[in-house]
């Protein structure tokens, strides 16, 4: 089970690559801004929807669930900073940007530059992990669909720069995100998360993180998203302690 979200993500990369080979020029700036705005709004809606669907019960119970999500985010952020998650991912991003900058300035790309650069960008971001968790645990492919649109647009820009090899990045992406989705699916059905409330706490927290992705897309606020990923572990733990 690779996961619907990962399949759609890979399909978007292929589509972006094909369009990059066929089109003579990149989409106009106005078109790109409209796509960005639409993607940001859809991401806002998807984040709110996933969190809302994970909340249930009486008003008091819902307030308790929201409190758990907020506490999980605080503890997760502290843990992420201690583990330097965002700093480590930023280093991976800089690696990719250096290769892009070298080719943009007239340097000749090496054979595997496109494949390596796009693999680092498409698999190294925190949205890949968040999306796989959403897809595997809650059957919510929306996060990886959003990621797919961003990856597809990036591929559209990278193909003229690096060549068709950038589309080969779907191979490690399918393996990586597919494995994460399968792991999340197995975990959701395991005795560790036998109570539905534990799974829903993860989905509720993940929805808030997806909401923060919208803020990044819309340039409303810079969020160190990777530092918040441990929140997905704290959410079920806190829920279990409160049960």
Secondary structure by P-SEA (a helix, b strand, c coil): cccaaaaaaaaaaaaaaaaaacccccccaaaaaaaaaaaaaaaaaaaaaaaaaaccccaaaaaaaaaaaaaaaaaaaaaaaaaaaaaaaaaaaaaaaaaaaaaaaccccccaaaaaaaaaaacccaaaaaaaaaaaccccaaaaaaaaaaaaaaaaaaccccccccccaaaaaaaaaaaaaaaaaaaaaccccccaaaaaaaaaaaaaaaaaaaaaaacccccccccccaaaaaaaaaaaaac
